[in-house]
């Protein structure tokens, strides 16, 4: 049977990490995979997580099954974090999932059951896993204009003009903040305009928010999502705790369904639970238990927020430091990096230039030109600045 299979295509980001590990050079840099690293190049366990784990170790009495929906305390906490103060809070339902990728898949499967001929509109470009997940669920995929390769910012005019063509059989997927891969975010005015289009044309918004707190802070990063949720009848949200809680390997995420009533939202939740039963059955508990512990304890919540602010502030300093180092070398061609949000920036480098970064300087970046600013160490800023100038001459 298996002899008929063709070799699988390697994931471009994960295979990059393997090549990086095998590189013997001491000054090598991994700016590919999307993880936050501190000044020592480590992805640390956050202090709030460490304290929550100590409590869990002392108080947890069983490893029995939690349930198809995961931890309902976690689910309520995520709903509060993203939707508190909005009308959507009272007409939402949440399911814990194995990371945001699990949420994307469960919500896509749900959409396919509800309306099999749905087309999902994605930003051009978008997160590398969006298209495969949507298509694996049987949905059609279409891309809408988003990133201007010349300005390295969002082309709002082209985006809104194309989204005006979306209708009742369409779903429009938006990045809640810190767009992956470009780092270019839509403005609050764009959120308002897309909300108006959704209400006028009948398409459903689908928000993927994986980097809450990494852009402009918790409140600002969630403002567009909350406005939209407050003003549309129906939408879905995939969210992750990988980045802002540092729980990458724990696969901690949630799928949120917002409908016109709590009854309708709960009905949709029930269908997701049926889908989960035939897939992974139950999500892993540990990460969700930690998040629930943190978000339901005032002191731990404040510790987490302080740490998240520190990480966010450091990313801003890295962006500023890199652009300044490049300007000191007589070039302003990468000034846009300072204006981008979150972990990533698309540099505009060609595949040939990306290869030169890797071969000549030991700097590993994704072939589409994306670099992970949050993976950069302060001591490597000058090296990266010089390399970027060199490969673009």
WOGI-V51596 format. One record per residue. RES is the residue in three letters. PSI is psi in radians with two decimals (* if undefined). NEAR is the number of other C-alpha atoms within 12 Angstrom. D_CENTER is the distance of its C-alpha to the mean C-alpha in Angstrom with 1 decimal. Layout:
# WOGI-V51596
RES	PSI	NEAR	D_CENTER
RES	PSI	NEAR	D_CENTER
This chain:
# WOGI-V51596
UNK	-0.87	5	37.3
UNK	-0.26	6	34.7
UNK	-0.34	6	36.8
UNK	-0.17	6	35.8
UNK	2.43	8	32.1
UNK	2.72	8	30.9
UNK	2.50	8	28.7
UNK	2.54	7	25.0
UNK	2.25	10	23.0
UNK	2.44	11	21.3
UNK	2.21	17	17.5
UNK	-0.53	21	17.5
UNK	-0.79	30	15.0
UNK	-0.65	21	16.5
UNK	-0.51	20	20.0
UNK	-0.69	28	19.5
UNK	-0.61	26	19.1
UNK	-0.78	17	22.3
UNK	-0.64	24	24.1
UNK	-0.80	27	23.1
UNK	-0.56	18	24.5
UNK	-0.13	15	27.7
UNK	2.14	20	28.2
UNK	-0.15	11	31.1
UNK	2.44	18	30.7
UNK	-0.53	14	30.4
UNK	0.37	23	28.5
UNK	2.73	32	25.8
UNK	2.26	40	22.1
UNK	1.76	43	18.9
UNK	0.43	41	16.4
UNK	-1.25	39	14.8
UNK	2.47	35	12.6
UNK	1.32	35	9.5
UNK	2.62	35	11.1
UNK	2.36	41	12.7
UNK	2.51	31	16.5
UNK	-2.98	27	19.3
UNK	-0.34	21	22.5
UNK	0.06	14	24.0
UNK	0.27	21	21.2
UNK	2.63	17	20.3
UNK	1.69	26	17.1
UNK	2.79	23	19.0
UNK	2.18	26	19.2
UNK	2.58	34	18.8
UNK	-0.67	24	22.2
UNK	-0.69	33	21.2
UNK	-0.77	36	19.9
UNK	-0.79	24	23.2
UNK	-0.70	23	25.3
UNK	-0.63	33	23.8
UNK	-0.67	26	24.4
UNK	-0.72	17	28.0
UNK	-0.75	20	28.5
UNK	-0.71	24	27.2
UNK	-0.61	17	29.5
UNK	-0.45	11	32.4
UNK	-0.40	13	31.8
UNK	2.28	17	30.3
UNK	-0.07	9	33.2
UNK	2.72	12	31.9
UNK	0.48	14	29.5
UNK	2.94	11	30.4
UNK	2.52	15	28.1
UNK	-0.76	21	25.9
UNK	2.88	22	25.6
UNK	-0.63	29	23.7
UNK	-0.05	40	21.5
UNK	-2.68	35	20.8
UNK	2.06	32	21.6
UNK	-0.42	25	22.5
UNK	-0.77	25	22.5
UNK	-0.80	35	18.8
UNK	-0.79	36	18.2
UNK	-0.66	31	20.3
UNK	-0.71	33	18.7
UNK	-0.65	40	15.2
UNK	-0.74	37	17.0
UNK	-0.75	26	18.8
UNK	-0.72	34	15.9
UNK	-0.51	44	14.2
UNK	0.05	34	17.4
UNK	2.41	24	20.4
UNK	-0.07	18	23.0
UNK	2.76	25	22.1
UNK	-0.42	26	24.3
UNK	-0.41	34	21.4
UNK	-0.63	31	21.6
UNK	-0.07	26	24.9
UNK	0.68	32	24.0
UNK	2.76	39	20.8
UNK	2.57	41	20.5
UNK	2.48	47	17.8
UNK	2.23	52	17.6
UNK	2.43	55	16.1
UNK	2.83	48	14.5
UNK	1.52	39	14.0
UNK	3.09	35	10.3
UNK	-0.49	38	7.6
UNK	-0.68	35	9.4
UNK	-0.67	39	12.5
UNK	-0.75	45	11.6
UNK	-0.79	44	10.8
UNK	-0.76	38	14.2
UNK	-0.72	47	16.1
UNK	-0.66	47	15.4
UNK	-0.73	45	16.2
UNK	-0.70	32	19.3
UNK	-0.77	33	20.3
UNK	-0.72	36	20.2
UNK	-0.65	29	22.3
UNK	-0.76	20	24.8
UNK	-0.66	18	25.1
UNK	1.53	21	25.4
UNK	-0.48	21	25.7
UNK	0.44	20	26.1
UNK	2.48	30	22.8
UNK	2.24	33	21.1
UNK	2.17	42	17.4
UNK	2.20	39	16.8
UNK	2.65	40	13.8
UNK	2.61	41	13.4
UNK	1.83	31	15.5
UNK	3.07	33	13.8
UNK	3.05	32	10.5
UNK	2.35	33	8.0
UNK	-0.45	27	10.9
UNK	-0.13	23	10.7
UNK	-0.91	40	10.6
UNK	-0.86	29	14.3
UNK	-0.69	22	15.6
UNK	-0.81	27	14.3
UNK	-0.75	37	15.8
UNK	-0.60	26	18.9
UNK	-0.45	18	19.4
UNK	-0.03	29	19.6
UNK	0.19	24	22.3
UNK	2.63	31	20.7
UNK	2.66	28	21.5
UNK	2.39	28	18.9
UNK	2.54	27	19.6
UNK	2.49	27	18.0
UNK	2.62	32	18.6
UNK	2.42	25	19.2
UNK	-1.11	37	16.6
UNK	2.25	34	16.8
UNK	1.96	26	20.4
UNK	-0.31	23	21.1
UNK	-0.87	15	24.1
UNK	-0.32	22	22.8
UNK	0.46	31	19.2
UNK	3.07	31	18.2
UNK	2.33	31	17.3
UNK	1.46	25	20.5
UNK	-0.68	27	20.6
UNK	-0.85	22	24.0
UNK	-0.69	19	23.3
UNK	-0.89	31	20.1
UNK	-0.61	28	22.0
UNK	-0.69	18	25.1
UNK	-0.69	24	23.4
UNK	-0.36	38	21.6
UNK	-0.26	27	25.0
UNK	-0.20	24	26.0
UNK	2.54	32	23.6
UNK	-2.83	23	25.6
UNK	-0.38	23	25.9
UNK	0.32	25	25.0
UNK	2.64	33	21.7
UNK	2.30	44	18.1
UNK	2.03	44	15.9
UNK	2.24	43	12.2
UNK	2.56	43	10.5
UNK	2.14	43	7.2
UNK	-0.62	47	7.9
UNK	2.90	41	7.8
UNK	1.09	43	7.4
UNK	2.31	42	7.4
UNK	2.02	41	6.6
UNK	-0.08	43	9.4
UNK	-0.54	43	11.7
UNK	-0.04	42	10.9
UNK	2.09	40	13.1
UNK	2.58	39	12.3
UNK	2.69	35	14.6
UNK	2.93	28	17.2
UNK	-0.59	22	18.2
UNK	-0.61	18	21.1
UNK	-0.73	29	18.9
UNK	-0.75	34	17.3
UNK	-0.75	24	21.0
UNK	-0.72	25	22.1
UNK	-0.64	42	19.7
UNK	-0.78	36	20.6
UNK	-0.70	26	24.2
UNK	-0.71	30	23.8
UNK	-0.76	34	22.2
UNK	-0.59	25	25.2
UNK	-0.78	20	27.7
UNK	-0.31	22	26.7
UNK	0.12	25	25.4
UNK	2.76	32	22.0
UNK	2.25	41	19.4
UNK	2.51	47	16.0
UNK	1.93	42	12.9
UNK	2.22	47	9.9
UNK	1.96	44	6.3
UNK	1.73	47	5.1
UNK	-0.10	45	2.9
UNK	0.54	45	5.0
UNK	2.17	42	8.1
UNK	-0.20	39	11.1
UNK	-0.16	44	10.2
UNK	-1.37	43	11.4
UNK	0.13	30	14.6
UNK	2.87	28	14.7
UNK	-0.93	32	14.0
UNK	-0.82	24	16.4
UNK	-0.69	24	15.7
UNK	-0.53	34	11.9
UNK	0.04	38	12.6
UNK	-0.74	33	15.8
UNK	-0.80	35	15.0
UNK	-0.81	45	13.5
UNK	-0.68	37	16.5
UNK	-0.80	32	18.9
UNK	-0.78	39	18.0
UNK	-0.58	44	18.2
UNK	-0.38	31	21.5
UNK	0.04	30	22.9
UNK	2.73	34	22.2
UNK	-0.56	29	23.9
UNK	2.35	35	21.2
UNK	2.93	43	17.4
UNK	2.71	46	14.7
UNK	2.32	51	11.4
UNK	2.29	45	8.8
UNK	2.75	44	7.4
UNK	2.61	43	7.0
UNK	0.19	42	9.4
UNK	-0.84	35	8.8
UNK	-0.97	38	8.2
UNK	-0.23	41	10.1
UNK	-0.03	46	12.8
UNK	0.51	37	12.8
UNK	0.76	35	13.2
UNK	-0.96	29	11.8
UNK	-0.17	20	14.9
UNK	-0.17	27	15.5
UNK	1.17	31	12.9
UNK	1.92	43	12.5
UNK	-3.13	51	10.7
UNK	2.55	51	12.3
UNK	2.22	52	13.2
UNK	2.26	49	14.9
UNK	2.17	49	17.7
UNK	2.17	45	19.4
UNK	-2.99	32	22.9
UNK	-0.16	25	26.1
UNK	2.76	21	27.4
UNK	-0.63	22	26.6
UNK	-0.80	17	28.9
UNK	-0.67	21	26.9
UNK	-0.73	30	23.5
UNK	-0.60	24	25.2
UNK	-0.74	23	26.7
UNK	-0.66	35	23.3
UNK	-0.73	35	22.1
UNK	-0.66	22	25.3
UNK	-0.63	29	24.5
UNK	-0.68	41	21.1
UNK	-0.62	32	23.1
UNK	-0.72	23	25.5
UNK	-0.73	30	22.8
UNK	-0.66	30	21.5
UNK	-0.60	19	25.1
UNK	0.05	14	25.6
UNK	-1.65	18	22.4
UNK	-0.14	24	21.4
UNK	-1.16	24	23.6
UNK	2.51	28	22.1
UNK	2.78	37	18.8
UNK	2.56	31	19.4
UNK	-0.59	35	20.7
UNK	-0.91	32	20.5
UNK	-0.73	36	17.0
UNK	-0.67	43	17.4
UNK	-0.65	39	20.9
UNK	-0.80	40	19.8
UNK	-0.75	45	17.3
UNK	-0.71	37	20.1
UNK	-0.75	34	22.6
UNK	-0.83	35	20.8
UNK	-0.13	30	20.1
UNK	0.32	23	23.6
UNK	2.09	19	25.4
UNK	-0.75	14	25.9
UNK	-0.78	17	26.6
UNK	-0.66	27	23.6
UNK	-0.76	27	21.3
UNK	-0.69	17	22.8
UNK	-0.79	23	22.5
UNK	-0.80	33	18.8
UNK	-0.70	29	18.4
UNK	-0.77	22	20.7
UNK	-0.73	28	18.9
UNK	-0.70	32	15.5
UNK	-0.68	24	17.6
UNK	-0.74	22	19.1
UNK	-0.79	38	15.9
UNK	-0.79	34	14.8
UNK	-0.65	24	18.4
UNK	-0.68	28	18.6
UNK	-0.71	40	15.8
UNK	-0.72	30	17.8
UNK	-0.64	27	20.9
UNK	-0.74	39	19.7
UNK	-0.83	39	18.9
UNK	-0.74	26	22.3
UNK	-0.68	28	24.1
UNK	-0.80	40	23.1
UNK	-0.63	33	24.0
UNK	-0.72	26	27.2
UNK	-0.62	32	28.1
UNK	-0.71	30	27.8
UNK	-0.65	23	29.9
UNK	-0.33	18	32.5
UNK	0.20	21	32.9
UNK	0.35	17	33.9
UNK	2.44	20	30.8
UNK	0.27	19	28.5
UNK	-0.23	27	26.6
UNK	0.36	34	23.4
UNK	-0.47	26	23.6
UNK	-0.40	31	20.5
UNK	-0.63	40	18.4
UNK	-0.43	34	19.5
UNK	-0.32	30	18.3
UNK	2.90	40	14.7
UNK	2.52	46	12.0
UNK	-2.65	50	9.6
UNK	-0.59	47	9.6
UNK	2.76	45	10.5
UNK	2.40	43	13.5
UNK	2.12	43	15.2
UNK	-0.37	42	18.8
UNK	0.05	32	20.8
UNK	2.54	31	22.5
UNK	2.84	21	24.1
UNK	-0.61	20	23.9
UNK	-0.72	19	27.3
UNK	-0.65	29	26.3
UNK	-0.70	33	23.3
UNK	-0.68	24	25.9
UNK	-0.68	25	28.2
UNK	-0.75	34	25.7
UNK	-0.84	33	25.5
UNK	-0.68	21	29.2
UNK	-0.52	23	30.8
UNK	-0.06	29	28.6
UNK	0.46	29	26.6
UNK	2.04	42	23.3
UNK	2.08	44	20.7
UNK	2.81	48	18.1
UNK	2.59	39	16.6
UNK	-0.39	30	19.2
UNK	0.05	30	17.5
UNK	0.05	35	17.9
UNK	2.36	41	14.4
UNK	2.56	40	14.9
UNK	1.72	40	12.9
UNK	-0.61	49	14.7
UNK	-0.13	44	13.5
UNK	0.04	40	15.4
UNK	2.49	44	18.6
UNK	2.53	32	21.6
UNK	-0.67	28	24.0
UNK	-0.26	21	26.9
UNK	0.01	29	25.4
UNK	-0.83	30	24.7
UNK	-0.69	24	28.2
UNK	-0.78	26	28.0
UNK	-0.75	42	24.8
UNK	-0.81	37	26.3
UNK	-0.68	27	29.5
UNK	-0.73	32	27.9
UNK	-0.73	38	25.9
UNK	-0.78	29	29.2
UNK	-0.81	21	31.1
UNK	-0.23	25	29.2
UNK	0.06	22	29.1
UNK	*	13	32.9
